Amino acid sequence: LAAFVRRWRPDTLPDSAPLYLLNLRVGLGHDLNQLLAPVFAGQVIGRELLSIETARQGTALDVSYRAQLPATSSAEILVMALNRVEGVQSVRLQRCGAEPD
């Protein structure tokens, strides 16, 4: 898991790119790096792992990231791409500073 966490460097990211809070539920037993890295590589320019915890009586992981999207992507594209990944059970993306529903 340590290799998966990419160092957050806000000074190297574009000021215009908004920050999002990304919450994922992933089935236990999946390697997060192998599972998520292909989507993150094309859809996220910066991310920071905020929390990770078990869910569903230990059968899943709830993972939270702060993420920044490139201008070539969108929130909708990222959510759809992650939702198509086998092992990802749910995806929630919220713009930082926005009130939750």
SULNORVEN-V365751 format. One record per backbone hydrogen bond with DSSP energy under -0.5 kcal/mol. NH is the residue of the N-H (numbers start at 1). CO is the residue of the C=O. Records with the same first field share a line. If there is no record, write none. Layout:
NH = CO, CO
//
This chain:
4 = 1
5 = 1
6 = 4
9 = 7
12 = 9
13 = 10
17 = 14
20 = 67
21 = 94
22 = 20, 65
23 = 21, 92
24 = 63
25 = 90
26 = 61
27 = 87
28 = 59
30 = 27
32 = 30
35 = 31
36 = 32
37 = 33
39 = 36
40 = 36
41 = 37
42 = 38, 39
43 = 39
44 = 40
45 = 68
46 = 68
48 = 66
50 = 64
51 = 64
53 = 62
55 = 60
59 = 55, 56
60 = 55
61 = 26
62 = 53
63 = 24, 61
64 = 51
65 = 22
66 = 48
67 = 20, 65
68 = 46
69 = 18
73 = 70
78 = 74
79 = 75
80 = 76
81 = 77
82 = 78
83 = 79
84 = 80
85 = 82
88 = 85
89 = 25, 87
90 = 25
92 = 23
94 = 21
96 = 19
98 = 95
//
